Amino acid sequence: MTEASHLSSLHVLTVLFYQRLYKEKLLSQEELTLVFPDLRELLKIHGSLSGKMKDLQEKGPLIEEIGDHLLSQEIESCP
């Protein structure tokens, strides 16, 4: 699974499940938080990472320094 497809899956999860359960009031906010912990944060983190990877791919098809970018993403996402 690529980062882009993972991000797409997170969006589908948000739209098809989280938002529908919220709008239809099938689960309380507390229950939604238990079922989908940190969903918004995951979207933010993976959206940022996907954007950085797209920027790197524009420089060339081979990304040699991905470790540094993953590490910086890990550091940025820490509380």
BALOTOR-469464 format. One record per residue (C-alpha): residue in three letters; x, y negated, z negated. Coordinates in Angstrom, 2 decimals. Example, Ala and Ser with C-alpha at 12.3 -4.5 7.8 and 13.67 -1.06 7.14 Angstrom:
% residues 2
<res:ALA	x:12.30	y:4.50	z:-7.80>
<res:SER	x:13.67	y:1.06	z:-7.14>
***
This chain:
% residues 79
<res:MET	x:0.00	y:0.00	z:0.00>
<res:THR	x:1.37	y:-3.39	z:0.94>
<res:GLU	x:1.11	y:-6.46	z:-1.26>
<res:ALA	x:-1.40	y:-7.95	z:1.18>
<res:SER	x:-3.64	y:-4.88	z:1.03>
<res:HIS	x:-3.36	y:-4.82	z:-2.78>
<res:LEU	x:-4.43	y:-8.47	z:-2.89>
<res:SER	x:-7.31	y:-7.67	z:-0.55>
<res:SER	x:-8.40	y:-4.83	z:-2.86>
<res:LEU	x:-8.37	y:-7.23	z:-5.81>
<res:HIS	x:-10.59	y:-9.65	z:-3.87>
<res:VAL	x:-13.02	y:-6.85	z:-3.00>
<res:LEU	x:-13.08	y:-5.77	z:-6.64>
<res:THR	x:-13.86	y:-9.34	z:-7.65>
<res:VAL	x:-16.60	y:-9.97	z:-5.08>
<res:LEU	x:-18.31	y:-6.58	z:-4.92>
<res:PHE	x:-18.12	y:-5.61	z:-8.55>
<res:TYR	x:-17.18	y:-8.36	z:-11.00>
<res:GLN	x:-19.27	y:-11.15	z:-9.46>
<res:ARG	x:-22.28	y:-8.92	z:-8.84>
<res:LEU	x:-22.25	y:-7.53	z:-12.36>
<res:TYR	x:-21.96	y:-11.08	z:-13.68>
<res:LYS	x:-24.71	y:-12.57	z:-11.47>
<res:GLU	x:-27.13	y:-9.73	z:-12.12>
<res:LYS	x:-26.32	y:-9.88	z:-15.86>
<res:LEU	x:-25.73	y:-6.14	z:-15.91>
<res:LEU	x:-22.80	y:-6.60	z:-18.27>
<res:SER	x:-22.09	y:-9.27	z:-20.85>
<res:GLN	x:-19.02	y:-11.48	z:-20.48>
<res:GLU	x:-17.35	y:-9.48	z:-23.23>
<res:GLU	x:-18.05	y:-6.20	z:-21.41>
<res:LEU	x:-16.78	y:-7.64	z:-18.13>
<res:THR	x:-13.58	y:-8.69	z:-19.86>
<res:LEU	x:-13.14	y:-5.17	z:-21.18>
<res:VAL	x:-13.81	y:-3.55	z:-17.79>
<res:PHE	x:-11.79	y:-6.08	z:-15.76>
<res:PRO	x:-9.03	y:-7.30	z:-18.07>
<res:ASP	x:-6.92	y:-10.14	z:-16.64>
<res:LEU	x:-8.53	y:-9.92	z:-13.18>
<res:ARG	x:-8.12	y:-13.65	z:-12.54>
<res:GLU	x:-4.50	y:-13.55	z:-13.68>
<res:LEU	x:-3.83	y:-10.56	z:-11.42>
<res:LEU	x:-5.29	y:-12.42	z:-8.45>
<res:LYS	x:-3.08	y:-15.43	z:-9.25>
<res:ILE	x:0.09	y:-13.35	z:-9.66>
<res:HIS	x:-0.41	y:-11.21	z:-6.57>
<res:GLY	x:-1.58	y:-14.18	z:-4.50>
<res:SER	x:1.63	y:-16.01	z:-5.36>
<res:LEU	x:3.79	y:-12.96	z:-4.67>
<res:SER	x:2.05	y:-12.31	z:-1.36>
<res:GLY	x:2.63	y:-15.92	z:-0.32>
<res:LYS	x:6.32	y:-15.72	z:-1.22>
<res:MET	x:6.71	y:-12.48	z:0.71>
<res:LYS	x:5.01	y:-13.99	z:3.79>
<res:ASP	x:7.40	y:-16.95	z:3.60>
<res:LEU	x:10.36	y:-14.55	z:3.46>
<res:GLN	x:9.06	y:-12.54	z:6.41>
<res:GLU	x:8.93	y:-15.70	z:8.52>
<res:LYS	x:12.69	y:-16.01	z:8.05>
<res:GLY	x:13.19	y:-12.54	z:9.50>
<res:PRO	x:11.75	y:-9.03	z:9.51>
<res:LEU	x:14.20	y:-7.72	z:6.92>
<res:ILE	x:13.88	y:-9.05	z:3.38>
<res:GLU	x:17.21	y:-8.46	z:1.67>
<res:GLU	x:16.68	y:-10.42	z:-1.53>
<res:ILE	x:13.31	y:-9.11	z:-2.68>
<res:GLY	x:14.62	y:-8.13	z:-6.12>
<res:ASP	x:15.32	y:-11.75	z:-7.05>
<res:HIS	x:11.81	y:-12.77	z:-5.96>
<res:LEU	x:10.16	y:-9.95	z:-7.88>
<res:LEU	x:12.19	y:-10.82	z:-10.95>
<res:SER	x:11.28	y:-14.51	z:-10.71>
<res:GLN	x:7.61	y:-13.51	z:-10.32>
<res:GLU	x:7.87	y:-11.38	z:-13.46>
<res:ILE	x:9.40	y:-14.26	z:-15.39>
<res:GLU	x:6.77	y:-16.74	z:-14.17>
<res:SER	x:3.91	y:-14.46	z:-15.19>
<res:CYS	x:5.15	y:-13.98	z:-18.75>
<res:PRO	x:3.19	y:-15.93	z:-21.41>
***
